[in-house]
Amino acid sequence: MYQVNLQTVGDYIMSDSRTFRAVMKFADGSELSDGIAKITTQAATANKDIMAGDTISQSITAEITGLTSDISGKTFVLYFYAVDLFDQLEEELIPFGRYKITSCKQSGVKWTIEAKDGFYKSDDAYTSTLTFPTTTDEIEQEICNQLGILSPRYDYSQLCDKDGQPLLDSEGEQLYVRDSAPVVIDAPLEDCTCREMLSYCASLDGGKCAMLDREGHLIHKAWTDIDYTITAGRADEPQTDNSNITITQISCQVDQNENLIIAATPGRLMSFTNPYMTQSLLSKVASNYLMKPYRPLSIYHRLGDPRLDILDVVTVEKADGTSYRVPIMSMSFTFDGGLGANITATGTPDADNKSSSSPMMRQVSKVVAAAQNATEEKLGAAFQESIDYIVGNEGGYVVTRFNADNQPIATYYTDNLDIEQAKEFLLINNHGIAGGTNGIHGAINTAIDIQGRINAAQILTGILSAIVIQSLNYNEAGKTGSKINLEDGSFDFAGGMLTYKNGTFSINGGQINIETDNEDTSVIKLSHNEWTIELSPLEWKLTNSAINGNVVCQAGGLFLRNDENDTVQILSESGSITTLSNGEVAFNLDSVTKTLNICDGLGNVTTSIDGTNGSITANGSVWADDFLVRTTGGGYVSIKDALGI
């Protein structure tokens, strides 16, 4: 929410009768205000559902009189300011976005202009000239330069002492620190737009959205709860959905083989795509979205407030006193001296919640489409072969056979007038159709009877619609054959050796053999809420995203990790055990040298026990109630007794 400098201006905006003026300040220093009759602004998220890394585009349409020429291509910043016709209210310009005029049309004395913010060309392809690896800051600056957007602005927090007083530098200036560091990007993507890349950079910053601020700078913004209520007296009755939406699970698809998940409880899922996301960065995304209910609705704010920003989260109050938490996902202002706004928060059921296309998914689609095209080409060729075989065939004969009572019993379509000498034939009678290529007494290749049964050596079709497909020898009791039930998705192969039914997949006997050409490829992945198990030829890995902990088992050893940092190492070749704290060795049991080393947390050994000779070495003090020392006579003497203490 925009903060005005003068409290009197804020109070006037919240009054019941307000008047506003608009002014356009152009980049060349000129201004336009007197001829502005009407303005409609529009700001909306790219997606119609809650989405980390969304992008917001803004545009305006204005009706202006007094123009003398077409002003297409000019850039301006739009301002509103409140005007009290009775009191001398000090003028305070409220910026409302930086736009470029994309259309300027004249009708008599009236001109209609359309203008868009710097995102209007963001769907162009992103081609980078940077040297990778690089940071999200560098990428965003490059895209801003490409699109003509002002340089990015990032969030900073003031540094304070324990009493809450601002810290000052040596020159007496207050100190601020950036809220989040840039993320390193290893490589650019193929087939990626500027908008998509800005979306990825923003979602890496705690799942924030990419947009332009009121002056035209690129910023990241998360849903921001503000202390602001749209009361029933200042707005029409809202049109609301029947229930709140509460995100309880977040899923980010990194690539075809990796899908990161954070779940609080089973329920509503928010899914998005980011090829650069990590589990730790996804945890920051979760803090901005998980378990924060909101109500989808639309409302006309008759007394619109120019201080409200898109992605502000406000309270909407109905006439009966019911109130809802509402994130502003779309906001359209109408100015004609007064100022009203249409505000919308949208959301869809899980079944309809689908993320937009991404470069990764487009690559997958290309592969799938190519495979489909190849299949369609083969199928089309096979159909054409059959058609060529049937259509245009010359020299055929039609012969009807009769029984002893001179009743027709079958009609033959043959390659010979003497059906006994024919090789290729098609027989039709009141029981069905049959055909073959080895004479009427030879094997039948195709048969269709009037009961609907089809028997053929080969069936060629584009789509096969069926309820059950089973082998001829299928017998459930006798454990033979195979069966697929297409209605419930269950199947039974090789007499029950491989089955799927009621959500359970079973292998009874035999073995599973999966071969891959990449040792790092995750061949098997099992997930449930925050728990994930991954199996690959290289390792076995158990992960719990809620505690950022994982256990990795490789041929070389067993590794316990927290947030990708080793805490325990057990090496299989030597049997040595090492524990670490903040990356430094704390404890080491070396099976090769037969030593036990204890460290100070900085990698320095403070105590060592040598198993080969039983010696103990310590840098510090050794504390004990007593020590026994072997004498030359073979006995032991107490140090405590010998010293008389």
C-alpha positions in Angstrom: 0.0 0.0 0.0 1.3 3.4 -1.0 2.1 5.7 1.9 1.1 9.3 1.4 3.3 12.0 3.1 0.4 14.1 4.5 -2.1 12.7 6.9 -4.7 15.2 5.7 -4.5 13.7 2.2 -5.1 10.2 3.7 -8.0 11.4 5.7 -9.5 13.1 2.6 -9.2 10.0 0.5 -11.2 8.1 3.2 -13.9 10.8 3.3 -17.3 10.2 1.7 -17.0 12.9 -1.0 -13.7 13.2 -2.9 -12.5 14.7 -6.1 -9.4 13.7 -7.9 -7.3 15.0 -10.8 -4.9 13.1 -13.1 -1.7 14.2 -14.7 0.6 12.6 -17.2 4.3 13.6 -16.9 6.2 12.6 -20.0 9.8 11.6 -20.3 10.6 14.7 -22.3 9.5 17.0 -19.4 6.0 17.9 -20.8 2.8 17.4 -18.9 -0.9 16.7 -19.7 -3.7 17.2 -17.2 -6.5 19.6 -18.3 -7.7 17.5 -21.2 -7.9 14.2 -19.4 -11.6 13.3 -19.2 -11.6 9.6 -18.3 -9.0 6.9 -17.4 -9.4 3.2 -16.8 -6.4 1.4 -15.3 -6.0 -2.4 -15.2 -3.6 -4.5 -13.2 -3.8 -8.3 -13.0 -1.8 -11.4 -12.3 -0.9 -13.5 -15.3 -2.6 -16.6 -13.7 -6.1 -16.8 -12.5 -5.0 -18.8 -9.5 -2.7 -18.4 -6.6 0.8 -19.0 -8.0 4.4 -18.4 -6.7 6.4 -16.5 -9.2 3.4 -14.9 -10.9 3.9 -11.8 -13.0 1.7 -8.7 -13.0 1.0 -6.5 -16.1 -0.6 -3.1 -15.9 -2.2 -1.0 -18.6 -4.5 2.1 -19.0 -7.0 3.5 -21.5 -7.6 7.2 -21.4 -10.0 9.7 -23.2 -8.3 13.0 -23.8 -9.3 16.3 -25.5 -7.1 19.0 -26.8 -4.3 16.9 -28.3 -2.9 18.3 -31.5 -1.0 15.3 -32.8 -0.5 11.5 -32.4 1.6 10.8 -29.3 2.1 7.1 -29.8 5.4 5.8 -28.5 5.8 8.4 -25.7 6.5 7.3 -22.2 4.9 8.9 -19.1 4.2 8.4 -15.4 0.6 8.7 -14.4 -0.3 10.6 -11.2 -3.5 11.1 -9.3 -4.0 13.8 -6.6 -6.8 14.7 -4.4 -8.5 18.1 -4.7 -10.7 19.6 -2.0 -12.9 22.1 -3.7 -13.8 23.9 -0.4 -10.6 23.8 1.6 -7.0 24.4 0.4 -5.8 20.8 0.5 -2.1 20.6 -0.2 -1.5 18.9 -3.5 0.3 15.5 -3.2 1.0 13.5 -6.4 0.4 9.8 -6.0 2.3 7.9 -8.7 0.3 5.3 -10.6 2.8 3.6 -12.9 5.1 4.2 -15.8 3.6 3.5 -19.2 4.3 3.6 -23.0 1.6 4.7 -25.4 0.9 1.9 -27.8 -2.1 3.3 -29.6 -3.5 6.9 -30.1 -6.7 7.3 -32.1 -8.7 10.5 -32.9 -12.4 10.8 -33.1 -13.4 14.5 -33.5 -11.9 16.4 -30.6 -11.6 13.3 -28.5 -8.5 11.1 -28.6 -8.3 7.6 -27.1 -4.9 6.4 -26.0 -3.9 2.9 -24.9 -0.7 2.5 -22.8 1.1 -0.5 -21.3 3.8 -0.9 -18.7 7.2 -2.3 -19.4 6.0 -5.9 -19.4 4.1 -5.5 -22.7 7.0 -7.1 -24.7 8.0 -9.5 -21.9 6.7 -12.5 -23.9 9.7 -12.0 -26.4 12.4 -14.7 -26.2 15.1 -14.3 -23.6 18.5 -14.6 -25.2 21.3 -13.9 -22.8 24.8 -12.4 -23.5 25.9 -13.0 -19.9 28.7 -15.3 -18.9 27.2 -18.2 -16.8 27.2 -19.0 -13.9 25.7 -15.6 -13.0 23.2 -14.3 -10.5 19.5 -13.5 -10.7 20.4 -9.8 -10.2 22.5 -9.8 -13.4 19.8 -11.7 -15.3 17.0 -9.3 -14.2 19.1 -6.2 -15.1 19.8 -7.7 -18.5 16.1 -8.2 -19.1 15.3 -4.7 -17.9 17.7 -3.3 -20.4 16.2 -5.4 -23.1 12.6 -4.4 -22.3 13.3 -0.7 -21.4 12.3 -1.3 -17.8 13.9 0.8 -15.0 16.6 -1.0 -12.9 15.3 -3.5 -10.3 14.7 -2.4 -6.7 15.1 -5.0 -3.9 13.8 -5.0 -0.3 16.0 -3.8 2.5 15.5 -3.9 6.3 16.9 -1.4 8.8 19.5 -2.7 11.2 18.7 -1.9 14.9 20.3 -2.6 18.2 18.8 -4.7 21.0 16.8 -1.7 22.1 15.3 -1.2 18.7 17.4 1.9 17.9 18.8 2.3 14.4 22.4 1.4 13.9 24.6 4.1 12.2 27.7 3.9 10.1 30.8 6.0 10.6 29.2 9.0 8.8 26.1 8.8 10.9 23.9 7.3 8.2 21.4 4.6 9.1 22.3 1.0 8.1 20.2 -1.3 6.0 20.6 -4.8 4.8 19.1 -6.6 1.8 16.4 -9.0 2.8 17.5 -11.8 0.4 20.6 -12.5 -1.5 20.7 -13.2 -5.3 20.6 -16.8 -6.4 23.4 -18.2 -8.7 22.1 -19.5 -12.0 24.4 -22.1 -13.6 23.1 -22.1 -17.2 20.5 -20.3 -19.3 17.4 -22.1 -20.6 16.5 -22.8 -24.2 13.1 -21.6 -25.4 12.4 -19.2 -22.6 10.7 -15.8 -22.6 11.7 -12.8 -20.6 8.5 -13.0 -18.6 9.2 -16.7 -17.7 12.8 -15.9 -16.6 11.6 -12.9 -14.5 9.0 -15.3 -12.9 11.8 -17.8 -12.0 13.9 -15.1 -10.5 11.0 -13.8 -8.4 9.9 -17.2 -7.2 13.4 -18.0 -6.0 13.0 -15.0 -3.7 10.5 -16.6 -1.3 7.9 -17.3 -4.0 7.4 -13.6 -4.7 5.8 -12.2 -7.9 7.5 -10.0 -10.5 5.9 -6.6 -11.2 6.8 -2.9 -11.8 6.4 -0.4 -9.0 4.6 2.9 -9.3 7.6 4.5 -10.8 8.4 1.7 -13.3 11.1 -0.2 -11.5 11.2 -4.0 -11.5 10.4 -5.3 -8.0 9.6 -8.6 -6.2 6.4 -8.6 -4.1 4.8 -11.2 -2.0 1.2 -11.1 -0.8 1.3 -8.4 1.8 -1.2 -8.2 4.6 -2.1 -4.6 5.4 -4.4 -3.1 8.0 -7.1 -2.0 5.6 -10.8 -2.8 5.5 -13.2 -2.2 2.6 -16.4 -1.6 4.5 -19.9 -2.2 3.3 -20.7 1.5 3.3 -17.9 2.3 0.7 -18.5 -0.6 -1.6 -21.2 -2.8 -3.2 -22.0 -6.1 -1.7 -19.2 -8.6 -2.8 -19.8 -11.6 -4.9 -18.1 -14.4 -3.0 -17.3 -18.1 -3.4 -18.8 -20.5 -1.0 -15.6 -21.3 1.0 -12.1 -20.2 1.6 -9.0 -21.5 -0.2 -6.1 -22.6 2.1 -2.9 -23.8 0.5 -1.6 -26.8 2.5 0.8 -28.3 0.0 3.3 -26.7 -2.4 4.8 -28.5 -5.4 7.6 -27.2 -7.7 8.5 -29.2 -10.8 12.2 -28.7 -11.5 12.4 -31.1 -14.5 10.9 -34.3 -15.8 12.5 -36.4 -13.0 12.4 -34.0 -10.0 9.4 -32.6 -8.3 10.0 -30.8 -4.9 7.1 -30.9 -2.4 6.4 -29.3 1.0 3.1 -30.3 2.7 1.6 -29.2 6.0 -1.5 -31.4 5.8 -3.3 -33.1 2.9 -5.4 -30.6 1.0 -5.2 -27.8 -1.5 -2.1 -27.9 -3.7 -0.3 -25.0 -5.3 1.9 -26.2 -8.1 4.3 -24.2 -10.3 7.5 -24.8 -12.3 11.0 -23.5 -11.7 14.1 -25.3 -13.1 16.3 -23.5 -10.6 14.4 -24.2 -7.4 15.9 -26.1 -4.5 14.3 -27.7 -1.4 15.7 -25.0 0.9 14.4 -22.1 -1.3 11.1 -23.9 -1.5 10.8 -23.8 2.3 10.9 -20.0 2.0 8.2 -20.1 -0.6 6.1 -22.1 1.9 6.4 -19.5 4.6 4.6 -17.0 2.3 1.7 -19.2 1.3 1.1 -22.3 3.5 -1.9 -22.3 5.8 -3.0 -18.7 5.0 -6.7 -18.9 4.0 -8.3 -16.4 1.7 -11.8 -15.9 0.1 -12.1 -15.6 -3.7 -14.5 -12.8 -4.5 -15.2 -9.7 -6.6 -16.3 -6.3 -5.3 -16.9 -2.9 -6.7 -15.1 -0.4 -4.4 -17.3 2.7 -5.1 -14.9 4.9 -3.1 -11.7 3.5 -4.6 -8.5 4.2 -2.8 -5.5 5.1 -5.1 -3.1 4.0 -2.3 -4.0 0.3 -2.7 -1.6 -1.9 -4.7 -2.1 -5.2 -6.4 -1.0 -8.2 -4.1 -2.1 -6.2 -1.0 -4.1 -8.4 1.2 -7.1 -6.5 2.6 -10.2 -7.3 4.7 -13.6 -7.1 2.9 -16.7 -6.6 5.0 -20.2 -7.5 4.0 -23.3 -5.7 5.2 -24.1 -8.4 7.7 -20.7 -7.9 9.4 -19.1 -11.0 7.8 -15.5 -10.3 6.8 -13.0 -12.1 4.6 -9.2 -12.0 4.0 -8.8 -11.1 0.4 -5.6 -10.8 -1.7 -5.9 -8.3 -4.6 -5.2 -10.3 -7.7 -6.9 -8.0 -10.2 -7.7 -4.3 -9.8 -9.2 -1.9 -12.3 -9.7 1.8 -11.5 -12.1 4.1 -13.3 -11.4 7.9 -13.0 -13.7 10.6 -14.2 -13.2 13.1 -11.4 -14.3 10.4 -8.9 -12.3 7.2 -8.4 -13.9 3.7 -8.2 -12.3 0.3 -8.4 -13.2 -3.3 -9.3 -11.2 -5.7 -7.1 -11.0 -9.4 -7.6 -9.4 -12.4 -5.9 -9.6 -15.6 -7.9 -9.0 -19.3 -7.2 -9.9 -22.6 -8.8 -10.5 -26.1 -7.4 -7.6 -28.5 -7.3 -9.0 -30.4 -10.3 -8.7 -27.3 -12.4 -5.5 -26.0 -11.0 -3.0 -26.3 -13.8 0.3 -24.4 -14.1 1.0 -22.5 -17.3 3.3 -23.9 -20.0 7.0 -23.6 -19.2 10.2 -24.0 -21.3 10.8 -27.4 -19.7 7.2 -28.6 -20.4 7.4 -27.3 -23.9 10.5 -29.4 -24.5 8.6 -32.4 -23.1 5.6 -31.6 -25.3 7.9 -31.5 -28.4 9.3 -34.9 -27.5 5.8 -36.3 -27.0 4.4 -34.6 -30.1 7.3 -36.1 -32.1 6.6 -39.5 -30.8 2.9 -39.1 -31.5 3.6 -37.8 -35.0 5.9 -40.8 -35.7 3.2 -43.2 -34.4 0.6 -41.4 -36.5 2.8 -41.6 -39.6 3.3 -45.4 -39.1 -0.4 -45.8 -38.5 -1.3 -43.7 -41.5 1.1 -45.7 -43.7 -0.4 -48.9 -42.5 -4.0 -47.7 -43.2 -2.9 -46.5 -46.6 -1.4 -49.9 -47.3 -4.7 -51.5 -46.5 -6.6 -49.0 -48.5 -4.3 -49.5 -51.5 -4.8 -53.2 -51.2 -8.6 -52.9 -51.2 -9.5 -49.9 -53.4 -8.9 -50.1 -57.1 -8.4 -53.9 -57.2 -9.3 -55.1 -60.6 -10.3 -58.6 -61.9 -12.4 -59.6 -58.9 -15.5 -61.8 -59.0 -18.7 -62.1 -57.1 -20.0 -65.7 -56.7 -23.1 -66.8 -54.7 -23.4 -70.4 -53.5 -26.8 -72.1 -53.0 -27.9 -75.1 -51.0 -29.8 -78.1 -52.3 -33.1 -76.2 -52.0 -31.7 -73.4 -54.1 -31.4 -71.0 -51.2 -28.4 -68.7 -51.1 -26.0 -69.6 -48.2 -23.0 -67.3 -48.9 -21.7 -64.7 -51.3 -18.0 -64.8 -52.2 -15.8 -61.9 -53.4 -12.8 -63.8 -55.0 -9.9 -63.5 -57.3 -11.1 -66.4 -59.4 -14.5 -67.2 -60.9 -14.1 -70.8 -59.7 -14.2 -70.3 -56.0 -12.6 -73.7 -55.5 -9.5 -72.3 -57.3 -9.6 -68.9 -55.6 -6.8 -67.9 -53.3 -8.0 -64.5 -51.9 -11.7 -64.4 -50.9 -14.2 -62.6 -48.7 -17.3 -64.5 -47.6 -20.5 -62.8 -46.5 -23.7 -64.6 -45.1 -26.3 -64.1 -42.5 -23.9 -65.1 -39.7 -21.1 -62.7 -40.5 -18.1 -61.9 -42.7 -14.9 -64.0 -43.1 -11.9 -63.8 -45.3 -8.5 -65.3 -46.1 -5.7 -65.6 -48.6 -5.2 -69.4 -48.8 -8.4 -70.5 -50.5 -11.9 -71.1 -49.1 -10.7 -74.3 -47.4 -7.6 -72.7 -46.0 -7.0 -70.7 -42.8 -9.3 -67.7 -42.1 -7.4 -64.5 -41.5 -10.4 -62.3 -40.5 -13.8 -63.1 -39.1 -16.6 -60.8 -37.9 -19.8 -62.6 -36.7 -23.2 -61.1 -36.0 -22.7 -61.5 -32.2 -20.1 -58.7 -32.4 -17.0 -60.8 -32.1 -13.9 -59.9 -34.2 -11.2 -62.4 -34.9 -8.1 -61.3 -36.9 -4.4 -62.0 -37.2 -3.9 -58.2 -36.8 -6.1 -55.3 -35.8 -5.0 -51.8 -36.9 -6.8 -48.9 -35.3 -6.3 -45.3 -34.2 -8.3 -45.6 -31.0 -9.4 -48.8 -29.3 -12.4 -48.4 -27.0 -12.9 -51.3 -24.7 -13.8 -52.4 -21.1 -11.6 -55.4 -20.7 -8.7 -56.8 -22.7 -7.5 -60.3 -21.9 -5.5 -63.1 -23.4 -7.2 -66.2 -24.8 -5.7 -68.4 -22.0 -6.7 -66.0 -19.2 -8.0 -67.9 -16.1 -8.0 -66.1 -12.8 -8.5 -69.3 -10.7 -5.9 -71.2 -12.7 -3.4 -68.4 -12.6 -2.9 -68.2 -16.4 -2.9 -65.5 -19.0 -3.2 -61.7 -18.7 -6.1 -59.2 -18.3 -6.4 -55.4 -18.3 -9.6 -53.7 -17.0 -9.7 -50.3 -18.7 -12.6 -49.0 -16.5 -10.9 -49.3 -13.1 -7.3 -49.4 -14.3 -6.5 -52.8 -12.8 -4.4 -55.3 -14.6 -3.1 -58.9 -14.1 -0.2 -60.2 -16.1 1.4 -63.6 -16.4 -1.1 -65.4 -14.1 -0.8 -62.9 -11.3 3.0 -62.3 -11.3 2.4 -58.6 -12.0 -0.8 -57.0 -10.7 -2.4 -53.7 -10.0 -5.7 -53.4 -8.2 -7.3 -50.9 -5.7 -4.2 -48.7 -5.7 -1.8 -51.5 -4.9 1.0 -52.6 -7.3 2.3 -56.1 -6.7 5.0 -58.3 -8.1 4.7 -62.0 -7.1 7.9 -63.8 -7.9 10.5 -62.8 -10.4 12.6 -59.7 -10.1 12.8 -56.0 -11.1 15.7 -55.0 -13.4 16.0 -51.4 -14.4 19.0 -50.2 -16.4 20.0 -46.6 -17.0 22.8 -44.9 -18.9 23.4 -42.3 -16.1 24.5 -43.2 -12.6 22.9 -40.0 -11.2 19.5 -40.6 -12.7 16.8 -41.2 -10.0 15.2 -44.4 -11.3 12.7 -44.9 -8.4 11.2 -42.1 -6.3 8.7 -42.6 -3.5 7.1 -39.5 -1.8 4.6 -38.9 1.0 4.2 -35.4 2.3 7.7 -34.2 3.5 9.2 -37.7 3.1 11.0 -38.8 -0.1 13.0 -41.9 -0.9 15.1 -41.8 -4.1 17.0 -44.8 -5.6 19.6 -44.6 -8.3 22.6 -46.7 -9.4 24.8 -44.3 -7.4 22.9 -44.0 -4.1 19.9 -44.5 -1.9 18.6 -41.3 -0.3 15.9 -40.6 2.4 14.9 -37.0 2.8 12.6 -35.1 5.2 12.0 -31.6 3.8 10.4 -30.4 7.1 13.7 -30.7 9.0 16.0 -30.4 6.0 17.5 -33.7 6.9 18.6 -36.6 4.7 20.4 -39.9 4.8 22.5 -41.0 1.8 23.8 -44.5 1.3 26.5 -45.1 -1.3 29.0 -47.9 -2.0 31.6 -45.7 -0.4 29.7 -45.1 2.8 26.7 -43.9 4.8 26.2 -40.1 5.1 23.8 -38.2 7.4 23.1 -34.7 6.3 21.3 -31.5 7.4 20.4 -29.1 4.6 23.0 -30.8 2.3 25.8 -30.5 4.9 27.3 -33.7 6.3 26.8 -34.3 10.0 27.9 -38.0 10.1 30.1 -40.0 7.8 30.6 -43.8 7.9 33.1 -45.0 5.3 32.6 -48.6 4.0 36.2 -49.2 2.9 37.8 -48.4 6.2 34.9 -48.5 8.6 35.9 -45.1 10.0 33.2 -42.9 11.6 33.3 -39.1 11.6 30.9 -36.6 13.0 30.9 -32.9 11.9 29.6 -29.6 13.3 29.2 -26.7 10.8 31.5 -28.6 8.4 34.3 -29.2 10.9 35.3 -32.6 12.3 34.0 -33.0 15.9 34.7 -36.8 16.4 36.7 -39.3 14.3 37.1 -43.1 14.8 39.8 -44.2 12.4 39.7 -48.0 11.9 42.9 -48.0 9.9 45.1 -46.3 12.4 43.1 -47.6 15.4 42.8 -44.1 16.8 39.9 -42.1 18.3 40.2 -38.4 17.8 38.1 -35.7 19.5 38.2 -32.2 18.1 37.4 -28.7 19.3 34.9 -27.9 16.5 37.5 -26.0 14.5 39.2 -29.0 13.1 41.9 -29.2 15.8 42.4 -32.5 17.6 42.3 -32.0 21.4 42.2 -35.6 22.6 43.5 -38.7 20.9 43.3 -42.4 22.0 45.7 -44.7 20.2 44.4 -48.3 20.1 47.7 -49.9 19.0 49.6 -48.9 22.2 46.8 -47.7 24.5 48.2 -44.2 24.8 45.9 -41.2 25.5 47.0 -37.7 24.4 45.1 -34.6 25.5 45.9 -30.9 25.0 43.8 -30.0 28.0 43.4 -31.3 31.5 42.5 -34.9 32.3 40.1 -35.3 35.2 39.8 -38.5 37.2 39.3 -39.7 40.8 42.3 -41.9 40.6 44.9 -43.6 38.3 46.5 -47.1 38.7 50.1 -47.5 37.5 51.7 -50.9 36.9 54.8 -51.5 39.0 57.9 -53.5 38.1 56.7 -56.3 40.3 53.7 -56.7 38.1 51.1 -55.2 40.5 49.4 -51.8 40.4 49.8 -48.7 42.6 47.2 -46.1 43.2 48.5 -42.6 42.4 46.0 -41.3 45.0 47.4 -43.6 47.7 51.0 -43.0 46.8 50.6 -39.2 47.1 48.5 -39.6 50.2 45.7 -37.5 49.0 
